[in-house]
Amino acid sequence: MGKNKLRKFSEMESMECVFQYPFGILREKGFPMKGSWGRDYFGNDNPIVLELGCGKGEYTVGLAERFPDKNFIGIDIKGARMWTGARQVRDRGIKNAAFLRTSIELLPHFFSPDEVDEIWITFPDPQMKKVTKRLTGTRFMDLYRQVIRDNGIIHLKSDSPFLYTYTQYMVEHNGFKKVTDTSDLYHDPQGVSDILNIRTFYEQQWLDRGLTIKYISWHLDHATTLSEPDVEIEPDTYRSFSRGELQCPDKC
Ligand SMILES: C[S@@+](CC[C@H](N)C(=O)[O-])C[C@H]1O[C@@H](n2cnc3c(N)ncnc32)[C@H](O)[C@@H]1O
């Protein structure tokens, strides 16, 4: 491991806003703040919003600064990326944001039923081959329902036509109530809200290559019996190009 990564990991150990919990300890002792993040970390009972696969945590930090009456937690398995957001939270004295280094699959170990109010999923890998790995697939909807309140909102921001189309089908097929849906966020005739204008690291890279950004959000109810839509979706061809050679096809 590079020196820089090691330095970041060691700095994160001492940051109050960062929680890193090896699975062994989690299995043995459980997470002490499960069900009490509000009382024990944030010191209030404001709504809790998660950013999954947060990378450097642009949404976690950006939303926390805009909404002091909500609490934000960025979650990612990669600590070196998370360090960027965690340092901003520490250095700017942001009290309503934290970072949790873990796998998304372990969410129910860290949060009680109904403890979460909203979930943001920002530029995930579309997982075109494996629906069970897709963060907007029904396996993950089932997982989110174990921690989010009934009808809590899920937000997806993505560069991927494949993932966006799949998610539209998934939402419609399961009868979830849509909040917003746009296939070209930054050219939407209704304009872009301040919240959606927050740009993540990956997002900026895709924008620099001329891709359009998609955004869809919906209410995730607890009652629906989840099922996968039976659809064939054309894969994103641009993802197989190396970054330097990326050429955007017309339908990006
Ligand atoms: C393509 S990056 C996007 C990062 C960031 N949201 C952005 O837009 O710049 C996807 C992120 O999801 C994280 N990730 C993927 N699968 C995960 C999982 N199962 N649990 C936790 N993090 C995961 C990766 O480590 C990576 O940082």
The ligand as an SDF file (V2000), in Angstrom:
LIG
                    3D

 27 29  0  0  0  0  0  0  0  0999 V2000
  -18.0250    4.9320   -9.3490 C   0  0  0  0  0  0  0  0  0  0  0  0
  -17.6280    5.3130   -7.6840 S   0  0  0  0  0  0  0  0  0  0  0  0
  -18.6070    6.7770   -7.3700 C   0  0  0  0  0  0  0  0  0  0  0  0
  -18.0920    7.5510   -6.1930 C   0  0  0  0  0  0  0  0  0  0  0  0
  -18.8350    8.8630   -5.9100 C   0  0  0  0  0  0  0  0  0  0  0  0
  -20.2160    8.6380   -5.5500 N   0  0  0  0  0  0  0  0  0  0  0  0
  -18.7400    9.8150   -7.0760 C   0  0  0  0  0  0  0  0  0  0  0  0
  -19.7610   10.0190   -7.7460 O   0  0  0  0  0  0  0  0  0  0  0  0
  -17.6540   10.3630   -7.3020 O   0  0  0  0  0  0  0  0  0  0  0  0
  -18.5230    4.0650   -6.7960 C   0  0  0  0  0  0  0  0  0  0  0  0
  -18.1740    4.0100   -5.3280 C   0  0  0  0  0  0  0  0  0  0  0  0
  -18.9890    3.0310   -4.7120 O   0  0  0  0  0  0  0  0  0  0  0  0
  -18.2050    2.3060   -3.7850 C   0  0  0  0  0  0  0  0  0  0  0  0
  -18.8440    0.9900   -3.6250 N   0  0  0  0  0  0  0  0  0  0  0  0
  -19.1470    0.1270   -4.6140 C   0  0  0  0  0  0  0  0  0  0  0  0
  -19.7590   -0.9640   -4.1220 N   0  0  0  0  0  0  0  0  0  0  0  0
  -19.8200   -0.7820   -2.7710 C   0  0  0  0  0  0  0  0  0  0  0  0
  -20.3320   -1.5560   -1.7130 C   0  0  0  0  0  0  0  0  0  0  0  0
  -20.9160   -2.7260   -1.9130 N   0  0  0  0  0  0  0  0  0  0  0  0
  -20.2380   -1.0600   -0.4590 N   0  0  0  0  0  0  0  0  0  0  0  0
  -19.6510    0.1400   -0.2300 C   0  0  0  0  0  0  0  0  0  0  0  0
  -19.1590    0.9220   -1.2100 N   0  0  0  0  0  0  0  0  0  0  0  0
  -19.2330    0.4730   -2.4630 C   0  0  0  0  0  0  0  0  0  0  0  0
  -16.8240    2.2570   -4.3860 C   0  0  0  0  0  0  0  0  0  0  0  0
  -15.8290    2.0390   -3.4140 O   0  0  0  0  0  0  0  0  0  0  0  0
  -16.7240    3.6260   -5.0470 C   0  0  0  0  0  0  0  0  0  0  0  0
  -16.1320    4.5990   -4.2000 O   0  0  0  0  0  0  0  0  0  0  0  0
  1  2  1  0
  2  3  1  0
  2 10  1  0
  3  4  1  0
  4  5  1  0
  5  6  1  0
  5  7  1  0
  7  8  2  0
  7  9  1  0
 10 11  1  0
 11 12  1  0
 11 26  1  0
 12 13  1  0
 13 14  1  0
 13 24  1  0
 14 15  1  0
 14 23  1  0
 15 16  2  0
 16 17  1  0
 17 18  1  0
 17 23  2  0
 18 19  1  0
 18 20  2  0
 20 21  1  0
 21 22  2  0
 22 23  1  0
 24 25  1  0
 24 26  1  0
 26 27  1  0
M  CHG  2   2   1   9  -1
M  END
$$$$
